[in-house]
């Protein structure tokens, strides 16, 4: 029997809502979901954040983690937060850019979360997120990791990407389309089969987690340099956030600071993944010198061009805060 996506979403939402009733009247329980599978590289920091809240907030605040995409499909997580089906989530901005295009700008962040807070950028983000998404942007907990192109065909320069069939997400559609790539939409769970059958000749993904998903078996090359930021952040339903008491905020805020600090882990994680990929036989295609610098410049230029076209009022504002000050 075929289950339609809408029916599944409603059933999943009902399941999430019914799974998280508080057992103590004085303790607030937040329902949480990740846009990524549990215990993978892109969920572990969120899971550590949840553990910190639950260990320090006993009797005051607790988070009921209902899981990853099996609970709420990845591209429906943003709407689940906006509507209050879940209270809090781990999600990449590009995955809810269908709600408001400004969310996709987070991939272009070239400053640290700490710099963003000092500059007023966090406040600017939340004015937009509050108004357009009924969300509070709480913390960026995954970063310092660019996206890379992973290929099963050898090339020597960026121009040879033209005409290649590469699996994309909306995150880098503008950039790769500008390079002449044949962009192909494939759900993450179908990438292995798409590579195996020749539907695509490569895919874009962060340097980490390809082993989590088994894609290394069908991957021969990683393109350097990488581009953009793998920003994944904690977002919260705005109504739920406003209901927090001072005692509950006193639990949540230190846990968010702790989770944001875990970003430093990625410097070690990335180095470990590079070695692991090399050991698995994945070779590096490196665009050197000015060619490499132009590749990255083009990525950001095309990325901002797309954001500003879709969000002409807020795009330039976000660029002022998110772009590199160097």
C-alpha positions as CSV (number, residue, x, y, z in Angstrom):
1,X,0.0,0.0,0.0
2,X,1.4,3.4,-1.0
3,X,1.4,6.0,1.8
4,X,1.3,9.6,0.4
5,X,3.9,12.0,1.8
6,X,1.2,14.3,3.3
7,X,-0.3,11.3,5.1
8,X,3.1,10.3,6.4
9,X,3.8,13.8,7.6
10,X,0.6,14.1,9.5
11,X,1.1,10.7,11.1
12,X,4.6,11.5,12.0
13,X,3.6,14.8,13.6
14,X,0.8,13.1,15.6
15,X,3.3,10.5,16.7
16,X,5.8,13.2,17.8
17,X,3.2,15.2,19.6
18,X,1.8,12.2,21.5
19,X,5.3,10.9,22.5
20,X,6.3,13.9,24.6
21,X,3.8,14.6,27.3
22,X,5.5,15.9,30.5
23,X,5.3,13.6,33.5
24,X,5.8,16.4,36.0
25,X,3.7,19.5,36.1
26,X,6.6,21.7,37.2
27,X,9.0,20.4,34.6
28,X,8.8,21.7,31.0
29,X,9.4,19.1,28.4
30,X,10.5,20.3,24.9
31,X,10.0,18.0,21.9
32,X,13.2,17.9,19.7
33,X,14.1,16.5,16.3
34,X,17.2,16.4,14.1
35,X,17.1,16.9,10.3
36,X,19.9,14.3,10.2
37,X,19.9,10.6,11.2
38,X,20.6,10.0,14.9
39,X,24.2,9.4,16.0
40,X,25.7,10.6,12.7
41,X,28.3,13.4,12.5
42,X,25.7,16.0,12.0
43,X,23.6,15.0,15.0
44,X,26.1,14.2,17.7
45,X,26.6,17.8,18.9
46,X,22.8,18.3,19.1
47,X,22.6,15.0,21.1
48,X,25.3,16.2,23.4
49,X,23.4,19.5,23.9
50,X,20.3,17.5,24.8
51,X,22.3,15.4,27.3
52,X,23.6,18.6,28.9
53,X,20.1,20.1,29.3
54,X,18.7,16.9,30.7
55,X,21.6,16.4,33.2
56,X,21.5,20.0,34.5
57,X,17.8,20.8,34.2
58,X,16.3,18.0,36.3
59,X,12.8,19.1,37.5
60,X,13.0,22.3,35.5
61,X,13.6,21.6,31.9
62,X,13.9,18.4,29.9
63,X,14.2,17.7,26.2
64,X,12.5,14.6,24.7
65,X,14.5,13.7,21.6
66,X,12.2,11.9,19.1
67,X,15.0,11.3,16.6
68,X,15.9,12.2,13.0
69,X,14.2,12.0,9.6
70,X,12.3,8.9,10.6
71,X,10.2,11.1,12.9
72,X,10.0,14.2,10.7
73,X,11.4,14.2,7.1
74,X,14.4,16.4,6.7
75,X,12.8,19.1,4.5
76,X,9.7,19.3,6.8
77,X,11.7,20.0,10.0
78,X,11.6,23.8,9.6
79,X,7.8,23.8,9.2
80,X,7.5,21.5,12.2
81,X,9.3,24.1,14.3
82,X,7.4,27.0,12.8
83,X,4.0,25.3,13.5
84,X,5.0,24.0,16.9
85,X,4.7,20.3,16.1
86,X,8.2,20.2,17.7
87,X,9.7,22.8,20.0
88,X,13.3,22.6,19.1
89,X,15.4,21.2,16.2
90,X,18.9,20.7,14.7
91,X,18.7,21.8,11.1
92,X,20.6,23.4,8.3
93,X,19.2,26.8,7.2
94,X,19.0,25.6,3.6
95,X,16.6,22.9,4.6
96,X,13.9,25.4,5.6
97,X,14.6,28.1,3.0
98,X,11.3,27.2,1.4
99,X,9.7,29.0,4.4
100,X,11.8,32.2,3.9
101,X,14.8,32.5,1.6
102,X,17.0,34.3,4.1
103,X,17.6,31.0,5.9
104,X,19.8,29.9,3.0
105,X,22.2,32.7,3.7
106,X,23.6,30.9,6.8
107,X,25.7,28.6,4.5
108,X,27.6,31.8,3.5
109,X,28.7,32.6,7.0
110,X,32.4,33.4,7.1
111,X,32.6,34.6,10.7
112,X,32.5,32.7,14.0
113,X,29.3,32.5,16.1
114,X,31.1,34.6,18.7
115,X,31.9,37.3,16.2
116,X,28.3,37.2,14.9
117,X,27.0,37.8,18.5
118,X,29.4,40.7,19.1
119,X,28.5,42.4,15.8
120,X,24.8,42.3,16.4
121,X,24.4,39.7,13.6
122,X,22.5,37.2,15.9
123,X,20.0,39.9,16.7
124,X,19.6,40.7,13.0
125,X,19.0,37.1,12.2
126,X,16.4,36.7,15.0
127,X,14.5,39.8,13.8
128,X,14.1,38.0,10.5
129,X,13.6,34.5,11.9
130,X,11.0,35.7,14.4
131,X,9.0,37.6,11.8
132,X,9.1,35.2,8.9
133,X,9.5,31.8,10.5
134,X,8.0,32.0,14.0
135,X,11.4,30.8,15.1
136,X,14.2,31.8,17.5
137,X,17.7,31.1,16.2
138,X,19.6,29.8,19.2
139,X,23.1,28.6,18.3
140,X,25.3,27.4,15.4
141,X,26.7,24.1,16.6
142,X,28.3,22.8,13.3
143,X,30.7,24.8,11.4
144,X,34.4,25.2,10.3
145,X,33.7,22.6,7.7
146,X,33.2,23.5,4.0
147,X,31.2,21.5,1.5
148,X,33.1,19.5,-1.1
149,X,32.4,18.0,-4.5
150,X,32.9,14.2,-4.4
151,X,33.2,12.6,-7.8
152,X,33.6,9.2,-9.4
153,X,35.2,10.8,-12.6
154,X,38.6,12.5,-12.7
155,X,38.8,16.1,-13.8
156,X,41.7,18.6,-13.7
157,X,40.1,22.0,-13.7
158,X,36.8,23.7,-12.8
159,X,35.7,24.1,-16.4
160,X,35.5,20.3,-16.7
161,X,32.6,20.2,-14.3
162,X,30.4,21.6,-17.1
163,X,28.0,19.0,-18.3
164,X,28.6,16.6,-15.4
165,X,25.6,15.1,-13.6
166,X,26.0,16.0,-9.9
167,X,23.6,15.5,-7.1
168,X,22.8,18.8,-5.5
169,X,20.8,20.3,-2.7
170,X,19.3,23.8,-2.9
171,X,22.4,24.9,-0.9
172,X,24.7,25.1,-3.9
173,X,22.3,25.1,-6.9
174,X,23.2,28.6,-7.9
175,X,26.9,28.0,-7.8
176,X,27.0,24.7,-9.7
177,X,24.4,25.8,-12.2
178,X,26.6,28.8,-13.0
179,X,29.5,26.4,-13.7
180,X,27.3,24.5,-16.2
181,X,26.8,21.4,-14.1
182,X,23.7,19.2,-14.8
183,X,22.2,19.5,-11.3
184,X,20.2,16.5,-10.2
185,X,17.8,16.4,-7.2
186,X,18.3,13.2,-5.3
187,X,17.3,12.6,-1.6
188,X,20.3,11.8,0.6
189,X,19.0,8.3,1.2
190,X,19.1,7.6,-2.6
191,X,22.6,8.9,-3.4
192,X,24.3,5.5,-3.1
193,X,22.0,4.0,-5.6
194,X,22.2,7.0,-7.9
195,X,26.0,6.7,-8.0
196,X,25.8,2.9,-8.5
197,X,23.4,3.3,-11.4
198,X,25.2,6.2,-13.0
199,X,22.3,8.6,-12.4
200,X,24.9,11.0,-11.0
201,X,28.6,11.3,-11.3
202,X,29.2,12.9,-8.0
203,X,27.6,14.8,-5.2
204,X,28.2,17.8,-2.9
205,X,28.6,17.1,0.8
206,X,30.6,18.1,3.9
207,X,34.0,16.3,4.3
208,X,32.6,14.3,7.2
209,X,29.9,11.6,7.3
210,X,30.3,10.0,3.9
211,X,31.3,6.8,5.8
212,X,28.2,7.1,8.0
213,X,26.2,6.7,4.8
214,X,28.4,4.2,2.9
215,X,29.0,6.6,0.0
216,X,32.8,6.1,0.2
217,X,32.3,2.8,-1.6
218,X,31.1,4.7,-4.8
219,X,33.4,7.7,-4.4
220,X,36.8,8.1,-6.1
221,X,37.8,11.8,-5.8
222,X,37.3,14.8,-3.5
223,X,37.6,18.2,-4.9
224,X,39.7,20.8,-3.1
225,X,39.2,23.6,-2.1
226,X,35.8,23.3,-0.4
227,X,33.3,26.1,-0.3
228,X,30.6,27.5,2.0
229,X,29.9,26.6,5.6
230,X,28.2,23.4,6.8
231,X,26.2,25.6,9.3
232,X,23.8,23.5,11.2
233,X,22.0,25.2,14.0
234,X,19.6,24.9,16.9
235,X,16.3,26.6,16.1
236,X,13.2,26.8,18.4
237,X,9.6,27.6,18.0
238,X,9.2,31.3,18.9
239,X,6.1,30.7,21.1
240,X,7.8,27.9,23.0
241,X,10.9,30.1,23.5
242,X,8.8,33.0,24.8
243,X,7.1,30.7,27.4
244,X,10.4,29.8,29.0
245,X,10.8,31.0,32.6
246,X,14.0,32.6,33.9
247,X,14.8,29.3,35.6
248,X,14.4,27.3,32.4
249,X,16.5,29.9,30.5
250,X,19.2,29.4,33.1
251,X,19.3,25.8,32.1
252,X,19.1,26.3,28.3
253,X,21.5,29.2,27.8
254,X,24.6,27.5,29.3
255,X,23.8,24.3,27.3
256,X,23.7,26.4,24.1
257,X,27.0,28.0,24.9
258,X,28.5,24.5,25.5
259,X,27.1,23.2,22.2
260,X,28.4,26.2,20.3
261,X,31.8,25.6,21.7
262,X,31.8,22.1,20.3
263,X,32.4,23.6,16.9
264,X,36.1,23.4,17.7
265,X,35.8,19.6,17.5
266,X,35.4,19.9,13.7
267,X,39.0,20.9,13.2
268,X,40.0,17.5,14.6
269,X,37.1,15.7,12.9
270,X,38.0,17.1,9.5
271,X,41.6,16.1,9.7
272,X,40.6,12.6,10.8
273,X,38.1,12.3,7.9
274,X,40.8,13.4,5.4
275,X,43.0,10.6,6.5
276,X,40.2,8.1,6.6
277,X,39.2,9.0,3.0
278,X,42.8,8.8,1.8
279,X,43.1,5.3,3.5
280,X,39.9,4.3,1.6
281,X,41.5,5.2,-1.7
282,X,39.7,8.5,-2.3
283,X,42.1,10.8,-4.2
284,X,42.2,14.6,-4.0
285,X,41.6,16.8,-7.1
286,X,43.1,20.1,-6.1
287,X,42.5,23.4,-7.9
288,X,45.7,25.2,-7.2
289,X,46.6,28.9,-6.9
290,X,44.5,31.5,-8.5
291,X,42.3,28.9,-10.1
292,X,41.4,27.6,-6.6
293,X,40.8,31.1,-5.2
294,X,38.6,31.9,-8.2
295,X,36.6,28.7,-7.6
296,X,35.8,29.8,-4.0
297,X,35.2,33.4,-5.0
298,X,32.7,32.3,-7.6
299,X,30.9,30.1,-5.1
300,X,30.3,33.0,-2.7
301,X,29.5,35.5,-5.5
302,X,26.9,33.2,-7.0
303,X,25.6,32.3,-3.5
304,X,25.0,35.9,-2.5
305,X,23.6,36.8,-5.9
306,X,21.0,34.1,-5.4
307,X,20.2,35.2,-1.8
308,X,19.8,38.9,-2.7
309,X,17.6,38.1,-5.7
310,X,15.3,36.0,-3.5
311,X,15.4,38.3,-0.5
312,X,16.2,41.8,-1.8
313,X,15.3,43.5,1.5
314,X,17.3,41.3,3.9
315,X,19.9,39.8,1.7
316,X,22.3,42.8,1.8
317,X,21.8,43.1,5.6
318,X,22.7,39.5,6.2
319,X,25.8,39.8,3.9
320,X,27.1,42.7,6.0
321,X,27.1,40.4,9.1
322,X,27.9,37.0,7.6
323,X,30.6,37.8,5.0
324,X,34.2,37.7,5.9
325,X,35.6,41.0,7.3
326,X,39.1,40.1,5.9
